[in-house]
C-alpha cells in the first residue's frame, strides 16, 4: 500500500511580481516565460536601479 502523506513544497507559492497570477514551478517566481522576459527586459534597459552612494563634483576634483 502506498503511503498517502501530504508532500510539503520546498518553497511557498507566491504571486507573480509582474501580473499577480500564481507563480509556476518552471518560471519561479514568475507565472510564465512572458512575465520572466518582461522583467529581464526592464533590467537590461536600466528601468531598475540600485541606489548607491552619491558623489559630489567637488569630491571628484580633489
C-alpha positions, 0 to 999 in steps of 0.5 A: 500500500502506498503511503498517502502523506501530504508532500510539503513544497520546498518553497511557498507559492507566491504571486507573480511580481509582474501580473499577480497570477500564481507563480509556476514551478518552471518560471519561479517566481514568475507565472510564465516565460512572458512575465520572466522576459518582461522583467529581464527586459526592464533590467537590461534597459536600466528601468531598475536601479540600485541606489548607491552612494552619491558623489559630489563634483567637488569630491571628484576634483580633489 
